[in-house]
Amino acid sequence: MSYLDGPRINFSGMFQADVSTINNDLKNFDVAHFDPTHQQLGPGGWNPEGTGSFRLVDCVISGGSLDGKLLTGAHQDAAIGMRLENADQRVAGKLVDLDPQQQMVSQIWGLRLRLSDGAGDPVFAGAYETAAFTNLWKRQLNASAPNDQQLAAVYTSVLQGVTWRAHVGSALLDALRAASEDGALSINMNVFGYGRDPSIPRYTLGHVIGSIGPHRAGSPKHFVMGRQMIPVMISRTLTPDRQAGYLACAVDEGAKRLSADFGNVLPIKSADGGFTDIGRLVLAVSRDDPDARLDKVPAAALAVLGEIAYPHGDPARSQQWYAQSAGIVELDYGAAGDWVAQNIGQRPLLLCKPDGADPGRYQVVLQESIHGLYVRADQFVYRLEPGDTADVDFYCTRFGKPCATTVAFGTQLGMMGGDGVGGEGPPINTGKLEYAAQMTTDAAGHARLQIHAPAAGPGNPRGYIDGQLYGVGCTLPGQPAGSPQNIWDFVSLLVFDRVEVPAQPTWHADIQPILQQYANLYPIMSRHLIDLGDYDSVLPHVRILELAFSLPRDNPNHMPVTRDLSDAKRQMILRWLRQPGPDGKPLKGMAPPSATAVPAPAPDTAPAPAPALALEPLQEAGKTSFVLGYQARQGKPETQP
């Protein structure tokens, strides 16, 4: 059970992602060759002094659903108009990339949310379980939109440890509370229209529209275990215009009701979310079970469930409907006939639009996965210490129902690698992780894959970047070869290098090389609080640093904000902070001899030049440049977003 099953509350507003951009550029990790000018706006990206904070801004409950009925005003339920807010006695959450060579799974850490009616204690409050975005695509089709504003993605997670007020005064919230288990709620956030340009009022702000619904114990936390539909016009580069994004549906065969989440599916005209007119859309059941991607189908091959009456042409009406419904469409297919009721659980769903050139045919926009088979990991981002094991929960369904079948596992790297702006970065996926080549899911469609990191660590293959990146994907032998897949459905893992912690770490030998890198990458610290690369600047802040480095990773005040420091290095820093020398200060040690500049590679050993990308200065160090860089490395034609 998830937010898509209902009852649910829908919310709309803004989010702020105040991220630093210096760490998006690989060369800035090289302490020996760091250029201080990269800490400035322009050379260092578009937000070099970013704090890493992620928070919701001015979010209100704009609609809801109870028993399949859309509620749109406070006169229908008291929950409408309440505010979804950040914790009031805790700092904001943090937005964190896994690695400079894997920027496409940005995670929200340490966020707490509460529902407020403005009349005292929160109606409910809970901790947002760390989650990464997925299903990134070029949603805004206006080619003149700047930088990353065109991109959109979705966060799906749960609120854990939810506490409720005894009396909430809302039938919708009472139903939501009763339908949830284990003190958890399912939450989905569609993020789009991000303002990256310092010259606009929306700088570091974007739009968010989402839903909160029930969570059932044992259900996946980060995706809907339902019917999964894939764009037939899919491009692995994401840059050509696509008609629609990935779609998840939940079918209640007993109630003959289908819920479809179009919240990150329909293209938009502008950052405000007005829908682009892509024609009349219908959701249908295929009368066949094809084993290939479809293009056009005759009308006689479809059993139409209903029309997707999305507003378009009127931006204000589009925005109102989107905010109230979060893009979730509910169809009662009882009137569609006995064949649909008997076959919807064993035939694929299709999203189609009439073929203008042939009135008797439909063009397929989205198609359910071949034979309805779908598998993916629930949590799909991991940080591992040498010798650690990741227990990765995979779930498999067939036409939305749990499926016992064989799942095969192997290397899948997606858009990992490169330097984020089109060049060839340090090698990734060197060495080997240990995991089973295949497993069989149980009757609940579940299998737990154990991925072991080598105890010796990856061996520092990337030099000045700690650890190594790996990707693990999954396939279903029951699907035909070449079946279309969701390109984001794989597991990203960062395995840290092995570090031996000395009994008495010293500043010069052990600590300064680590902290100097953070001083370079996050100048907001050195300019406004502590110069982490300077011993004398660090000394007055020993106790606060000890606290910050000792906090658990899911605490919003955890240091470093990027969560890219290994446990061994963190323990070494803590040991240094806690073991003062005779003078009462942490050990300084002997300064190394004056370093000699490392020469640049000779022409015959230098890396191949990066492919030329038509990027404006502010487009560098962002998600768009990462996508274009991947495309260029694949040798595919460029499309300037």
N, C-alpha and C positions, 0 to 999 in steps of 0.2 A: 504494500500500500504506500502511496506517495501523494504529493500535492495534487497530482493529476486525477486521483480518485475522488477527492472531495470528502467532506466539506472543506472549503478553502476561503481564505481572505486574500485579496489582491492589493498590491501597493504600487505606488508610483512616486517618483521624485528624482533626486540626483544622487550621484556618488562622487566622492573625491578620491583620486589616486595620486598622491603627491610623492611620486617616486623619483629617486635620483637616476640620472641617465648616464653618468660617467662609467658605471659598471656594465653598460651595454656594449662597450668597445673593448675588445680583447687586449689591445695594446696598452690600455691604461692599467692592466694588472702587472705589467712588467716594471717593477720598482726601479731596476737599474737604468731604464730608459724613459722614465715617466716625464712627461712634459707638463709643467704646472699650468701652462695656458689652457690645458684641457679642463681645468676646473672653472672655466668661465663659460657664460652663455655663448653658444655658437660653436667654438671648437670642442667643448665638452658635451654638446647636445643641447636640449631645450629646457632642462630643469636640473642643472648640476647641483643645486643645494636642496634637492628634494629630501623629505624626511622619511619617506617610505610609508606614510600613514594612509590607511584606507578607512573611510567612514561614509555612512549614509547622511544625506543632507535633505531636509524638508520632505521627507517621505511620509505619505499619508495612506491610510486604507481607502482605496478609491473604488472598491467593489468587492463582491464575494459571490460564492455559489453555495446554495443549500438545496439538497434534493434535486440537483440539476437545474435549478432556477438561478439566473443571474440577478444579483441584488446590486443596485446602483446608487442608493441614497440612504441617509440616516433615518428617513421615515420607514424604510424597510427593515433596517437592523441598526442597532446602536453602535456596532463595530465600525460602520462606514463613517469616515471622518477622523477616527483615532489616528495617532501618530506612531510610526515605527521609527524608533530612535536608537542611538548608540547608548552604551552604558553611561550612567550619569556620574559614577565615581571611579572611572577607569579610563585610561588613555585609549585612543583609537586603535583599531586593528592595524595590521601591516600587510602590504602587498609585496610579494617576494617572488622573483624568478628562481628557478632551480639552479641555473648556471648561465654564464654569458653565452654558452653555445647551445643552451636549451631555454629560450625565452618564451616558448609557446605554451607553457603550463604555469602561468603566474598564479600563485596561491595567496589566499587570504588567511592570515594567522592572527590569533588572539582577539577576534572580534566578538563582542557581546551585544545582543540586541534586546530591546524591550518594547512592548506595546503599551502606549500611554493614552489615557483618556483625559489627562490634565487635571485629574481630581484626586491625586494621592499616589499610593503605591502603584507600581506597574500592574497592568492587567495580566501580563505574563512576561517572563524574562528568561533568557537562556544563552548558552555559549554556542557560537557558530563553529562547527567542526571544520578544521582546516580542509580547504578544497581548492582545486585548480580549475581555471576556466577550460572549456572545450568548445568544439564546434565553431571555431573562429572562421569568419568568412567576410567577404566584401559585400556588405549588406546595403550600403548607401550607393546607389548607382549614379549619383551626380558626380561626374568626372572632375568637376572644379573644386570639390570638397578637399580641404587641406589635410595632408599627412594621414594620421591614423584615424581620423574622424569617420572614414568610410567603413572601418572594421567593426564587427560586433561579435559577441561571444556569450556564453551562458555559464553560470555557476549553479551547481546543484549540490546541496548538502543537507545537513540536519542541524537543528538547534537541540543541544543536549542539556540535561539537567534542568528542564523547564519547570519553573515554579509559577503557579497561578494564584491570583487573588481569589478569595473564597467566593465572592459574588461578583460576576462580571456584567450582568444586566444585558446580555446579548444571546439570543437563541443560536445565532451562527457560531459564536465562540463556545457556547456550551456544547454544541454538537462537535466542534473541532476537538475540544478537550476530551470528550467521551470516546471519540474515534481513535485517539492516539494511544500509544503504548510506551512503556519504559521511560516516561518523562521526556519524550522526544517529539519534534515536529519536523516535517519535511519542508525545505525552503528552496525556491528556485528564483534566480535573478538573471534577467536579460540585461546586458550592459551594451550601450551603443552611444554614438555621437560624442566621443571623448574629445575634449578641448585641449589640444596639445600646444597651441600657439600662444606665446606670452602676450600677444597683442589683443586677445579677445577676452571678454568678461568671463567666459566659461573656462578659463585656463585651469587645468588639472581637474576639471569637473566633467562628468558625463551623465547621461540619462540612465536610469534603472527602472525597470518595470518587472514585477515578479509576483510570486504567490507563496503562501504558507498553508500547508495542508497536513493531514495526519501522517504519522510514520508508524509502521507496524514492525515489531521485533522480528529480526531475521530477514527483513527486506534490504536490498541494496540502499546505500545512503546517497550515492552520487549519480545515479541515473534511474530512469523509470524502467522497471521490469515489465515492459509492455510490447506494443507493436512498433517496430523501428523502420522508418522510411528514409530512403536515400535519394538525393537528387540524381536524375538521369543525365543532366547536363554537367555533371561534376567535372571539375578540373583540379588536378593535384597541385596546381600552382596558386590557386585561389584568386588569381588576378583577372581573368576574363569575367565579364558580367555573368552571373548565374541567376536563374529565375527564382530559386528558393533554397533555403537551408535545410538541415536535417530535421525531421519531424518525429516526435514520439506520441503514441496514442495509447489509451487504456480502454479496453472493451469490457463492459459489464454485460455478459450474455444473458444473465438472469433478468436484469432490468431493461435489456435491449437498448443500451445507451453507450455511446462512444464519446470519449473526451480526447480532443486533439490539441496539442500545445503548439500554436503558431507564433509564440512569443519571440522566437529567434529564427523565424522561417520566411516571413514575408519581407521583400525588399522595401526600403524606405527612400523617400525623396530627399529628406534633409535630416539634420541632427535631431530635430524635434520629434521625428517618428511618423510623419505623414506617409501613408502607404503609396507605393508606386502601383499603377494599374497594370497588372500582368494578365488581365482578362478574367473571364468567368471561370471559377474553380469549383469542381465537384469532387467529393470523396466517394469512392466506389469500391466494390469488391469485384475482383477479377473472377470470371467464371472458370478460368483455367488456372493452373499452377505452373507458370512458365519457368524454364531453367536458364533464362538469359535476360539481359536488360531489354526493356521494352522502349519503343519509340512512339509508335502510333497504334491504336487499337480500334476495331470497329465498335460502334455503340452497342451492338448485340452481345459483345463479349464482356459487358459491364453490368453490374447491378448497382445503380446509383443509390447511395445512402442519403445524400443531401448536398445542397450547395453551401460553399463557404462564403457567407455573405460579409466579407471584409469590406469596410468602408474605404473608398478611394476617390480621388478627385476633389475631396473637401478636406483639407488638412485638419481643421478644427474638429470635425466629426471623427476623422481617423484617430486623432490623438485621444479624444474622449473615449471612444470604444476600446482602444488599446489599453488605456489606463484602467478602465472599469473591469475589463475581462482578462487582462494580462495576455491577451491573444489566445486564450483558451476557448475553443469552440466545442459545444456539447450538442450531439445529434441523437435524437430519439429515432432509431431505425425500425421501430415496430411496424410502421406502415409500409416498409420496403418489401414486405412479403415473406412467405414461409421459406423460400429458398435462401434468402439472406440469413434468417434466424438459424437455419440448419447448417449453413456453410461458412459463416463469417469466421468461425474458429479454425478453418482449414483451407482457406483461400486467401491470397495476398490482397492487401489494401493498395489502392492506387489513388494518387491525387492527379486529376486530369483537367484539361481545359479543351473546349471545342476546337477542332481543327478548322480554321477559317477557310481553307482551300477545299475541304471535303466535309460537308455537314453530317455525313454518316460516320465520322471518325473522331476520336479524341486524341490529343497529344498528351503523353504521359509526362508529368512534371516531377513527381516523386513516386518511387516504387518501393514497396516493402522488400526487405532483404530476401534473396532467392530462397524459395521453399520456406519462407518465414523463419529461417534459422539465423540466430544472432547470438554473439558471445562477446563479452568485454569484461575487463577488470572493474571492480567497484572503485577502490582507491587506485590511482594510476601514477602517483609521483612518490618516490622514496629516496631518502638519504640514508646511506649505510656506512657504518664503520667497518674496517677490515675484520673479517670473520663473522659479521652479522648476517642474519637471515631475514629476508622480507617475506612475510606470509601474505600472499596476494590472493584475494578472493575473486574468483571468476564466476560469472553466472551465464547460463545458456538458456535460451528460450526458443520455442517453435510456435509461431503465430501467437506470441505473447504468453504462452504457458511454459512452465519449467520443463526442461528437456534433458533426459539422460542420454549423453552421447560422448563421443571421443573428441577432445580438443587437442590440437597440435600447437606447440610453442616454438618460437625461433626468433632470430634477430630481426628487429624492425626499428629503423632510426628516424623515420619521418623527416622533419625539418631540422633535426639536430645537426650541429657542425657549422663550419664556416666561421666567419668573424662578424656576422650580423649585418655587414654592408656589402656582401657579395664576394669576398675573398676566401681563400683557403686558410682556415685556422689550424690550430694544433690537431693532431689525429684523435679521433674518438673511437670507442668500441675496441680498444686494444686489450689484449689479455682475454680472460674468459670468466664468465659467471657460470655457476653450476645450478642447473634446474632440469626437471624432467622434460623429455622431448614431447610427451603427450600424457594426458590424464583423462579419466572418465568422470563426467559429472554425475551426481547422485539424482535421486528422484525429484529433489527440489531444484535441480539444474545447477547445483553448486559444486565447485571444486576449489581446493586451496593449493595454489602452487607455491612451493618454497624456493626462493631464489637466494643462493648463497654467494656472498662476496668472499674472495680469497683472503685467508688470514694474513698473507704477506702484503695485502693491498695491491693496487694496480701498478705500483712502481714509479709514480710521478711521471707519467708519459707526456704531460703537458707543461712541464717545467714550472713556470711562475703561476699556473692555475692549479690549485690543489685538486687531486682526485681524477677520476675518469667517469665519462658518461657512457651509459648503455641503454639500449632499447630492446624490449621484449614484446613481440606481438603474438597474436593467436589466430588460428584458422580452424575451420570446421571441414574435415574431409568429406562430410556429407553434402557440401555445396559444390557445384561445378567449378572447375578451374576458371579463374578470371572473373568470379562473381564480384560485383561492385561492393566495396566496403566503405565504412566510415574511416577516413584517413587519420582521424585523431584517436582511434581505439587501439592504443598500445601503452605499455608501461615505460615510464622514464625513470632511470635510476642513476644517482650520483654516488659513487663509491669513493670515500676519502682515502688519501694516502696513509700508510702506516708511519707513525711517528713515535719514537722512543722518548719518553719524558725524562729528562735528567733529574737527579736528586735535588740539585740546587740550580734551577734555571737563572740565567743572568740576562740583563737588559740587552747588551750588545750581541751576545751569542745566540739568544733564543727568542726574545720577546720583540725587540724592535723590528726585525724583518717581517714579523706578522702584522704588528700594529701600523707600520709605515704604509703597508698596502691599503689598509682601511683609511688611513689619513688621506691618502691620495684619492681614493674612490669616493669618500664622503666628506667633502670640505665643510659641510654645515657644522660638523663637530669641531674641527680645528678653528673655524672662524668665530664660533659663538660659545664654545664650551672648553674643549680639551684638544690640544694638538697631540694626537695619539702617537705621532712619530718623534716626539720630543720628551726625553726623560724628565726634565724639570717641570714640564707642563703636566705630566701624568701624576707626579708625586702628590699634589694637594687633593687628588681625586681617587686615591687608592681604595678607600672604603666603598664609594659609590660604584667604582668599576668592579670591585669584588662582588657586590650585590648583582649588578647587571649581568656579569658573566656566569653567575651561579643560578640564574633564573631558568626554569624549564623552557624548552623551545616554543611551547605554545603560549607563553606569556608575552603580551605585547611589548614589554620593556626588555625582553631578552636581547642580549648583545652577543654578536652583531645582528643588526636588523635583517640582514640577508640570509641568516641561518646557513651560511656556507663555511662555517668554521667547524672543523672536526672536533670530536670529544677530546681526543688526545691533546690537541693544541689548546683547547679551552682549559683543560685540566692543568696544562703547563703554565698558562697565564695565571690561573688561580693559585697554583703553588708558588709562583713568583710573588704575587701580591700578598700572600699569607706568610712568607718566610723572609722577614727583614734581616738585614745584616747587622753587625755590631752598632752601626750608627742609627738603627731603627728604620732604615729605608730599604726598600726592595733592592736586591743585589744588582749593581750596575755592571760589574765585570770589566774586562779590558776592551777598549775600543779596537776594532780591527784596523789594519793598515789602510791608508787611503786607497780607496778603490780605483782601479784603472778602468776607464770606460771600455765596455765590451764593443769591439768593432762590429759594424754592420756586416751581414753575410756578403761574401764575394759574389760577383754577378753570376758565376756559374753554379753557385749553390743557393742563391736566393730563391724564395718561393715564387711560384708563377704569379704574375700580376693579377690583381683582382679584375674580374670582368667589369667593364664600364657600365655603371648604372646611372640613369637619368634622374638623379636625386637632387632635390634642393637641400641646402645646408640643414634646415630643420627637419628634413625627412630622415636624416641619419639618426642612429641610436633609437629607433622605434620598431614597432612590430611590422610596419609596412616594409621597411628596409630589410628586415630579416626574411620576409616572404619573398621579396624580389631577389635577395641574395641567393636564396635556395633555388629559385627559378633559374637564375643565371648559371649557378653551378651545375644544374641539370642540362644546360645547353639548350633551353627552350626559349621561344620568342618572348620578348618582353612586352608587357602591357603596362604603361604608366598609370598607376591608380589616381 
